[in-house]
Amino acid sequence: MIRFDQVGVVYDGATAPVLRDVDLRVPEGELCLVVGRTGVGKSTLLGAVNGLVPHFTGGTLRGRVTVDGRDTAHHPPRELADVVGVVGQDPLAGFVTDTVEEELAYVMEQLAVPPEVMRKRVEETLDLLGLVDLRHRALHELSGGQQQRVAIGSVLTAHPRVLVLDEPTSALDPTAAEEVLAAITRLVHDLGVTVLLAEHRLERVVQYADRVAYLPGDGTLVHGPPAEVFRGTTVAPPVVDLGRLAGWQPLPLSVRDARRAAAPLRERLTEVRVPPPRPAVTTGETVLEARKVVVRHGPVTAVREAGLELRAGEVTALMGRNGSGKSSLLWALQGSGPRQGGSVRVARIDGEQPKDPKRGSAAEARRLVGLVPQTPTDLLYLETVAEELGQGDRESGRAAGATARQILDRLAPGIPDESHPRDLSEGQKLALVLAIQLAAAPRVVLLDEPTRGLDYHAKEALVGIVDALAAEGRTVMVSTHDVEFVASAADRVVVMAEGEIVADGPTADVIVASPTFAPQTAKILAPLPYLTVAQVAEALEPTEAAR
């Protein structure tokens, strides 16, 4: 169904090809998972399938890409729309209508599908992706995860033979991600749809893959059965990392397979001292205190009388399903978002009385609470990195170049001043916005879905950044669906549901108790209290040294 024959892609002005001599065959009815670190060319590979590369992106395409017998070099994307459906990383950027139901019907209208068929397909897709209750909602009112499901649904209604998905679960909570992946798998198995899927959260999807295409970063491609390919990859889900550590053959791809192989490992681990999940946190002073916070968006109550205390030196994860009110709560705490009830008080370094970030200027609010939104580019509007850093310093009352550049070099060294902010990788954009926010030296740092678009190595670096902020005496709250990141980074977990806080406690107590939020290592080694592969490796070090 999909064929790459000696394909190479070179963008204008680039010194090296993004793809080089790529050969790939993806048969009909197969799910091919594309993996690799950020920036190695995954999106380029996906874009070549429907002709976006090079018809839209520019550059030079060498070799031949065919989809269902059509050469993409001679067929622009509009001539492949009936065969290939594409969902990009940013669903909001692809919407062209106002409501969920209209968006689901739009592609079919362009393909002249009969009205009676359109209505049937819309209803089927609403049921398939759990969107029935949202059918008349405005797209801009939806949470990021809900928008992601609508974007996938708008493509599925056209019944494409090939589905190209770029990080389809990046904005979804664990339960919604499982539902979407189950729907995609059903399309593969029951309807013979061919799926090419790129994803950084491999723990969610690897068990569904028939084939893995790995981009090591030098332009080449390695592909084959998942267990074979993952033996030599630099990125791998925790279940594979644990299998490598334990020496299991073949490598397990699911929790079920890993648990079957884990009995000897569990026996070894029962004989050693369990390392603490994270270094013990000395409970610091309360930096932020929120009482009975209420947030409404029109008739929808997003946050219902939520109460919360954030302490110095503590990293708190904010979790919950899509639409539970996490982002609304963060914006209310920062002061920029709506808040119809309740109070927020933030302690100040100068020892003066705590202040409500909403009761003052924007500059004052930034000095109290810094917020990095789900899409960091929302805060980037200048032409170069140097201009953004200088503006951040000026807005924080500092000399241009005095603070933000130093922070950026600590977070992500090597970013040139003359680079355009929107040309940076997702991890670099996050670091840039974080540097701008931290230039104001806020005591409270709020991060909304910061791991979207980050590979495992970038997430490890983010854990280091978050730990460093906490070590400086700041309090950090991270809203995220990434349970593996939470297991590594958070001291405490707060769970929201329908606008209310329903759980609040130490990370291990909250996430292990939930089959939804438990990380892979905890599921595999239960009832032992391990959350990450790093903890297992640390526990085994003394026994390995004794051998």
N, C-alpha and C positions, 0 to 999 in steps of 0.2 A: 504493500500500500504506500509506504514511504521509502524512497531510495535516495541515498547520497552517494554519488560516484566521484571520488577524488575531488571533493569540494574544498575550496579555500575562499576565505573572505578577508579582504584588506580594506580598511577604511581610509579615506583621504587624509593624508598627513601622518598616518601611523607608520612607525618604523618596523613593525612586525605584523604578520597576519594574525587575526583573531582565531580563525580556523585554518588548518593546514592538512591537506591530503586526507580528508575525512571520508571514510566509507562506512555506511550504515544501512541496514535493511530492517524495517519494522513491518512485519506481516499484518494482515487484516486481523482484527480482534485481539490485539496484543497491547498491553500497557507497558510502555517504555519509560523508565524513570531516568531523568537527566540529573547528574550530580556533579559537584565541583565547588571550589571556593568562589567567593564573590569576585566578579570581574574576569572570570576565565573564558566567557563566551557562551554561557548557557542561553541567554536571551537571544543572541545572534543565531544560534543553532535553531531555536524555536521559530524565530522570525523568518528564516529561510524556507520554512515549510509552507507558508502561505504567501510568499513573495514580498513580504515587508522588507526583507533583505534581498536584493539591494534597491527595489523600486521606491521605497519610502526613505530608508536610512541613508542611501547613497553608498559609495564604496564600490569595490570590484568583486564580483562573484566569479570564481573559476570552478570548473567542473560542472556537474549536472545534478539538479534536485528535481525529482519527479514525485508527484502525489496523484495516486489513482491514474497514472499514465500521463498526466499533464506536466509539462516542463515549466517550472515556476519562472524561469528566465523569460519565457514568452507569454506568460499569463500573469498580469498584475493581480493584486489581492481581490479586486472586485470580481474577477473572472474565476476565482477559486472559492468564493463565499458560499456556494452551494455544497461544497465538498469539505472545506476546512472551517471549523469554528475556533476562534481564538479568544482567550481571556487573559488579559495582561495583569501586571502587578498592581496597578492602581485602577480599581473598578470605576471610581467616580469619574475619572478622565474619559472613560468610554461611553458614559450615559448620554443619550440624546433626547430623552423625553422627560416627563415630570413625575410620573407615578410608576409603581411597580408593574401593574398590569399593562400599561402602555409600553414599558420597556421590553417586557416579554414578547409583545406582539410586533415590535418594530421591525426586527430582521425578517420576519415572515412577510410583512407588508412589502419590503423591498424585493423579496423573492416571488411576489405575486401568488402567495399561497391562498387558496379559497377561504373565505370568511368562516365557513362552518368548520373547516379543518383547523384554522387558527384558534378558534374558541376551545376546541377539544384539547389541542396541544398546550394552551395556556393553563387550563385546569389541571392537566396531567403534571405539568412542571411545577405548579404551585404546590401540589400534593407531594411531589417527589422531593422537593427541597425545603419543605416546611414553611412556605411563604403565604399560606392561605390567609392568615390574620393580617398580613401586611399588604394585601393586594391593592388597596386604595391609598396607601400611604405615599407621601412625597418622598422621592429618593434622597433628597438632602436631609431629611429628618431621620434617616435610618442610621444605625450604628455601622461601624466599619465592617463588622462581620456580616451583618444583614445585607449591606451593599455587595459584598463579595458573593453571596449566594444568588442575589438578583443578577449579577453579571454572568455567572455560570448558567443560570436559567435562561437568560436572553439568548445565549448561544445554543443551548440544547433544544429550544423550540424549533429551530431550523432543521433538526435531525441530520446533523453533519455526519459524514463517514469517518472523518478525522477530527479529533478534538485536541487542541494545543492549549495547555494550561501552564501559566507562569506563576508559581507559588499560590495555588488555589486555596490553601488553608492558612495562609499567613495571618489573616485577621480573624480567624474563627476560634471559638472556644473548643475544648477537646470533644465535647459531645457533638457540636455542630460539624466539626471536622470529620468525625466518624460517619455522620450521616451523609455528608457530601461525598466522601470517599466510597462509601457503600453504594451510593447512587452511581458514581462513575464506574465502579467495578461491575455493577449490574448492566450498565450500557455495554461494557466490554464483553462480558460473558453471555448475555442474552441477545444483544443486538449486533454483535460483531463490530462495534465501533473501535477504531484504532486511536489510542491515546498516547500523546507525548507530553510528559509532565515533568516540570522542574520544580524542585522543592528543597528548602534548607532544613525543614523540620522532618528529617528522614524517619524519625521514630514513629511518625504517624502513617507513613505510606509505604515503607520498604516491603512490608509483608504482602502487599498487593501487586508488586511489580513482577512481570514476566521476564523483563530484561532491564539491565542497567547500562546506561551510556555515561562513562566517566570522562570528564575533561580535566586532565592533570594541570593545565595551565600553560603548556607550550604550544597550543594550537591543535594538538593531536587528540584523537578520541579512542578510548578503549571501551569495548562493549561485550556483553555476554551475560550468562546467568548471574543473578545477584550475588549468590554466595561466593562465586569465583571472583567476580570483579572486586568485591569489598575486601578481599585479602590484601590488596595493594593500594587502597585509596587513602588519601590524607583526610577525608571527611567520612564519618560513619556515625550511625545512631548508637546510643548507649548499649543496646542489645548486642551489636556487633563488637563494640569496644570491649565489653565484658567477655564475649566469646574469644576475642584475641588474647585478653589477659589470662583467661583460664585455659587456653589452648584447645578449645572445642573444635572438633571437625565432624561434619561440615559446620561452617559458621551458622548460628541460628539467626533467623530473620524476624521471628515473632516471640513475644513473651512466652507463649505456650511451648514452643520448641526449646527455648532457653531454660524454662523450668524443668523440663524433662532431663536436660543435661546437667542441671545445677546441683544435684544432690551431693556429689563429692565436694564441690566448692563450699556448700553450706556447712558440711561437716568440718572442713578446715577452718572456716570462719568462726564456728562456735568455740574453738579452742584459743582464740586470740582476743585481745582487748579491743573493743569497738572504739574507734576514734570519734571524737565529738563531731556532729554534723558541720558545725562552724565554730570558730573560736568563740569562747564565752563573751557575751556582751555585758559590760557593766551598765546597768540601767542609768541613763543620763536624765537630765532635767527635761521636763515637758516643754517642747519647743512650739508645738502647734496644738491647740485645743479647739475642737469643733463640737458644737452642741445643737442638736435638733435641726440639722441643715435640711432645707426643703428646696428642691429645684423642679420647676415645671416648664415644659415646652408646649405651649398652647394647652390643650386638654390633657396632655400626657404628663403624669407625675413621674419624673425620672429618679428623684432621690426623696425618700420619705423619712424625715426626722432622724437623720443619721448622726451618730455621735462618735467621736474619734479623738484619740490622743497620740501624737507622734513625738518620740523622744530622741534626744541627741545621741549620735553614734549608732543608731539603729536603722537597719534596712527592712522596710515593710513591703511585702507584695500584696497588691490589690487584685483579687481574682473574682471570677463570676462569669456566667454565660453572656453572650452578646446581648446588648440591650438592657443589662441589669443596672446600669447607671454609673459605671466606673468613671467614664470620661466626664460626665456631668458633675460628679463629685470632685474630681481633680480641678476642673475649671472653677467650681465654686470655692474651693479652698484657696486657689490662686488669686481670686478676686476679679478676674476678667469676665467670668461667665455669670449667667443669671443665678440669683439666689433669692427666693421669695420668703424664706423664713430661716430662723436659727442664727447662730453667731459663730464667728471664727476669730481666734486670737492667736497671734504669733509673737513669741518673745523676741526682744531686740537685744543686740549685742551691747548697746550703750547703757543697758540697765534700766531704761525708761519703761513705763507701763506697756504691756503687750498691746499690739495694735491689730485692727481688722484690715487686711490688705485691700478690701473694697472701699474703705473710707479714706482715700487719699489719691494721690496722683499715680499714673502708671509707673513712673520711675520709683516711687516709694514702694509700690507693690512688688516690683522686680527685686528690690533690695530685701524684701521679706521672704518672698516665695518665687522660685524660678520654675517654669514649666516648659518641658519639651513636648510638643504635641505628637500625635500619631504620624503625621507627615511633616518632618522637620523643614521641608522646603517651603511650607507655609510662612516661615519666618525669614526666608532668604529672598531678597529682592534686588540686591545690588549686583554689579558686574564682575567683581573679583573677590577672592577670599580676603585680601587685605582691606578692601572697602568695608566688608561685613564686619571684620574684627575691629576696625577703627570706629565704625558706627556703634558697635556694642560697647566699646570703651566710653565713647562720648555720652551715650544714654545712661551709663552707670556713673557719670561724673568723674571719669578718669581721663588722663591724657591718652590720645590715640596711640595704640601700639604698646601701651604700658602693661596691660594685664591679659587681655583676651588671647593675644598671640602666644604668650607664655603658657597659658592653660592648654591651648590647642596643641602646642608642641609636646606637652606632657601626655595628652590623650591620644593623639594621632600624629606623631612626628613625620616630617617630610612633605607636607602639603605645601606646594608653592604659593606665594602670595598672588601671582597673576592668574591662577586657575579660576575658572568660572565655577561658582558654587554648585550649579546644577549638573556639572560634568563629573562631580565627585561620586565615589561609591556610596552606598547607603550608610555604611559604617562611618565614612569620612563626613558625610552630611550631618549625621547624628553628633559626631565629635565637634564639628564646627558650631552647631546650634547650642550644644552644651557649653562650649567655651564662651559663647556670647552671653548666655544666661548666667554663668558662674562669674563673669566679670563684675557683676553687681554684688558678689559675695553674699547670696541669700543663705539663710540658715536652713531653709526647707527647699529640697529639690524634688520635683515631681516629674516622672517620666511616663509617658503614655505609649504603651506598646513599642518600646525601644528596640526589640529584637527582630522586628519585621525586616526582612531583607538581609539579615546577618547570618553568616555561616557559623559553624561551631567554634572556629578559632576566634572570630570577631566577638562571639558571645563571651568567650573566656576573657578577652581583653575588657569587655564591658563589665564583667564581674570585678575585675581589678579596679576599674574606674569607680564603680559604686562603693567598693570597700574603702578606697582611698578617700572618697567624700565623707563616708561615715567616720573614718579615722580622724578627719579634721574637725569632728564635732558636729557635722551637719546631720540632719535627718533626711532619709531618702525614701520616697514611696514610688514603687514601680507598678503600674497597671499592666498586666500581661496575661496572656493565655499560655505562655511557654512554661510548662511544668518543670522541664529539665533545667531551665534557667533559674526558676524559683528555688529548686532543690540546691543549687550551687550558690545562689546570691543572697537569699532572704533569711533574716533572723526570725521574722514574724510574718504571718499570713492573715489577711482580712478578706473575707468572702462576702460578696454582695449578691442579692437576689431580689428582683422586683423593687429596686431602689432602697432596700433595707440591708443592714449589715447582719448577717446570719451566723458568722463564725469569726473568731478573733483569737489567735493563740500562736505558740511557737510553731515554726515551719513543719517540723517532723510530726507534731501532734495533729495538725490540720490536714496536711496533704496525704499522709499515709492512711488516715482514716477514711479517705474518699477514693473509691475506685476510679473516679473521673480524673482527679488531680494527682494521683500517685504517679511518680516517675517510674520509668521502666525498671531500673535497678531495684527499687523497693518491691515492685510486683514480682520480679524474678526470685529475689532472695527472702521474701517474706517467710516466716515472721521475724527474721533478723532485721535490725534497725539501720540498714544501709540505704542511703538515698542516691548516691552517685558512684560511678566507677572509680573516681579518684579516692573515695573513702575506702573502697575495697582494696585498691592497690596499696594504700597506706597501711591498712591492717595486715596485709600479706607480707609487707617488707621484712619484718623481723623473722618470719618463718622461712622466707627465701634466703635471707642472709645466713641462717643457721644450717642450711643444707650444704 
